[in-house]
Amino acid sequence: MRETIEKLRKTKKKSLVLIARKLETATRRRPEVNLWKIDKYSKEGDLVVVPGKVLSEGELSHKIELVAFSLTKKAEEKLKGKAKLHSFEYLVKEQPKKIKVIS
């Protein structure tokens, strides 16, 4: 994870540096985001980044791409078919232009 954080920083893209900072914090201080919040603040086809844990409360009504530090088992089950999951390495390689950071 350290290498990924460094790579995110080196991109010097403002949104990726912000994500790197959030990933550096202690695990207990990282955000926990429910599915309903992701659904509320995203649209069809968005790339959503959660620099913390995704919890299972709520439903996802549209398809998204998701990068998250971790997922609960229930959240992972609910996301099957609704979300394409990526790692933080994907952000370094692709450097997408539109990222929605939800925390």
C-alpha positions as a Markdown table, in Angstrom:
| # | Residue | x | y | z |
|---|---|---|---|---|
| 1 | Met | 0.0 | 0.0 | 0.0 |
| 2 | Arg | 2.9 | 2.4 | 0.7 |
| 3 | Glu | 4.1 | 2.1 | -2.9 |
| 4 | Thr | 0.6 | 2.9 | -4.2 |
| 5 | Ile | 0.3 | 5.9 | -1.9 |
| 6 | Glu | 3.7 | 7.2 | -3.2 |
| 7 | Lys | 2.6 | 6.6 | -6.8 |
| 8 | Leu | -0.6 | 8.5 | -6.2 |
| 9 | Arg | 1.4 | 11.4 | -4.8 |
| 10 | Lys | 3.8 | 11.5 | -7.7 |
| 11 | Thr | 1.0 | 12.0 | -10.2 |
| 12 | Lys | 0.6 | 15.5 | -8.7 |
| 13 | Lys | -3.0 | 15.4 | -9.7 |
| 14 | Lys | -4.9 | 17.2 | -7.0 |
| 15 | Ser | -7.7 | 14.5 | -6.5 |
| 16 | Leu | -5.2 | 11.7 | -6.4 |
| 17 | Val | -3.0 | 13.5 | -3.9 |
| 18 | Leu | -6.1 | 14.0 | -1.7 |
| 19 | Ile | -6.8 | 10.2 | -1.9 |
| 20 | Ala | -3.2 | 9.5 | -0.9 |
| 21 | Arg | -3.5 | 11.7 | 2.2 |
| 22 | Lys | -6.7 | 9.9 | 3.3 |
| 23 | Leu | -5.1 | 6.5 | 2.8 |
| 24 | Glu | -2.1 | 7.5 | 5.0 |
| 25 | Thr | -4.4 | 8.1 | 8.0 |
| 26 | Ala | -4.9 | 5.5 | 10.7 |
| 27 | Thr | -7.3 | 2.8 | 9.7 |
| 28 | Arg | -9.8 | 3.7 | 12.4 |
| 29 | Arg | -9.9 | 7.3 | 11.0 |
| 30 | Arg | -10.7 | 6.3 | 7.5 |
| 31 | Pro | -14.3 | 6.9 | 6.3 |
| 32 | Glu | -17.0 | 4.3 | 6.4 |
| 33 | Val | -19.5 | 4.8 | 3.6 |
| 34 | Asn | -22.8 | 3.0 | 3.1 |
| 35 | Leu | -24.2 | 2.0 | -0.3 |
| 36 | Trp | -27.1 | 4.5 | -0.1 |
| 37 | Lys | -24.6 | 7.4 | 0.1 |
| 38 | Ile | -22.7 | 6.1 | -2.9 |
| 39 | Asp | -26.0 | 5.8 | -4.8 |
| 40 | Lys | -27.1 | 9.3 | -3.8 |
| 41 | Tyr | -23.9 | 11.0 | -4.8 |
| 42 | Ser | -23.1 | 9.1 | -8.0 |
| 43 | Lys | -24.6 | 8.6 | -11.5 |
| 44 | Glu | -24.5 | 5.8 | -14.0 |
| 45 | Gly | -21.0 | 5.1 | -15.1 |
| 46 | Asp | -19.2 | 7.2 | -12.5 |
| 47 | Leu | -15.8 | 6.2 | -11.1 |
| 48 | Val | -16.3 | 6.4 | -7.3 |
| 49 | Val | -13.4 | 6.3 | -4.9 |
| 50 | Val | -13.9 | 5.5 | -1.2 |
| 51 | Pro | -10.6 | 5.8 | 0.7 |
| 52 | Gly | -12.1 | 3.7 | 3.5 |
| 53 | Lys | -14.6 | 0.9 | 4.0 |
| 54 | Val | -17.8 | 0.4 | 2.1 |
| 55 | Leu | -20.7 | -0.8 | 4.3 |
| 56 | Ser | -23.8 | -2.6 | 3.1 |
| 57 | Glu | -26.7 | -0.4 | 4.2 |
| 58 | Gly | -28.8 | 0.6 | 1.3 |
| 59 | Glu | -28.9 | -0.4 | -2.4 |
| 60 | Leu | -27.2 | 0.7 | -5.5 |
| 61 | Ser | -29.7 | 1.6 | -8.3 |
| 62 | His | -27.2 | 2.1 | -11.2 |
| 63 | Lys | -23.9 | 0.7 | -12.5 |
| 64 | Ile | -20.6 | 2.3 | -11.4 |
| 65 | Glu | -16.9 | 1.7 | -11.2 |
| 66 | Leu | -15.6 | 1.5 | -7.6 |
| 67 | Val | -12.2 | 1.8 | -6.0 |
| 68 | Ala | -12.3 | 1.2 | -2.2 |
| 69 | Phe | -9.9 | 0.3 | 0.5 |
| 70 | Ser | -12.1 | -2.5 | 1.7 |
| 71 | Leu | -15.7 | -3.8 | 1.5 |
| 72 | Thr | -17.8 | -5.7 | 3.9 |
| 73 | Lys | -19.0 | -9.2 | 2.7 |
| 74 | Lys | -22.6 | -8.0 | 2.5 |
| 75 | Ala | -21.6 | -4.9 | 0.5 |
| 76 | Glu | -19.6 | -7.1 | -1.9 |
| 77 | Glu | -22.6 | -9.3 | -2.5 |
| 78 | Lys | -24.9 | -6.4 | -3.1 |
| 79 | Leu | -22.4 | -4.8 | -5.6 |
| 80 | Lys | -22.2 | -7.9 | -7.8 |
| 81 | Gly | -23.4 | -7.0 | -11.2 |
| 82 | Lys | -23.8 | -3.3 | -10.2 |
| 83 | Ala | -20.2 | -2.2 | -9.8 |
| 84 | Lys | -16.9 | -3.0 | -11.5 |
| 85 | Leu | -14.3 | -3.1 | -8.8 |
| 86 | His | -10.8 | -1.7 | -9.3 |
| 87 | Ser | -7.7 | -1.3 | -7.1 |
| 88 | Phe | -5.9 | 1.9 | -6.3 |
| 89 | Glu | -3.3 | 0.9 | -8.8 |
| 90 | Tyr | -5.9 | 1.5 | -11.5 |
| 91 | Leu | -6.0 | 5.2 | -10.5 |
| 92 | Val | -2.2 | 5.4 | -10.9 |
| 93 | Lys | -2.2 | 3.7 | -14.3 |
| 94 | Glu | -5.3 | 5.2 | -15.9 |
| 95 | Gln | -5.4 | 8.6 | -14.1 |
| 96 | Pro | -9.0 | 9.2 | -15.0 |
| 97 | Lys | -10.3 | 12.7 | -15.4 |
| 98 | Lys | -13.5 | 12.5 | -13.5 |
| 99 | Ile | -13.3 | 10.9 | -10.0 |
| 100 | Lys | -16.0 | 11.1 | -7.3 |
| 101 | Val | -14.4 | 10.8 | -3.9 |
| 102 | Ile | -17.0 | 9.9 | -1.3 |
| 103 | Ser | -16.0 | 10.0 | 2.3 |
